Amino acid sequence: MIGARAVVQGAGATRTCPHCRATILESAIVCPGCRHHLRFDKDAKPGGAVATHTAWQIEGTIDAERTDSTSEYSILVTVRNERNEEIARQIINVGALQGVERRTFSLSIEMSDPKTPVPPPRRR
């Protein structure tokens, strides 16, 4: 099922960032989207992030196809599992290029070793 979210305990568990409303890992100290601090952790690196490494990264640039016309683009991200089944599909952005305009896109996958997630504070 595309876009379905399974309830997961421990590694891979998710929550919503209270600042930007993005779905993030429960173990995150800093939201990777808006970069706001979610909690303070004595094991965090300077800058507030847990130790991560970039497992994969790609960057590319597109130009308008012709200087006398407009070209449209859509940025689509698809995630598949080991059986090549689509488990997530999301349009990240759309836009148009005119004349000599150019856009550069970067995509990276950051990995970390999850620790026991700290539960979110209780609501009163």
ABEGO torsion letter per residue (X at the ends): XBGBBBBBBEBGBBBBBAAAGBBBBAABABBAAAGBBABBBAABBBGGBBBBBBABBBBBBBBBABAABBBBBBBBBBBBBAAGBBABBBBABBBBBBEABBBBBBBBBBBBBBBBBBBBBBBX
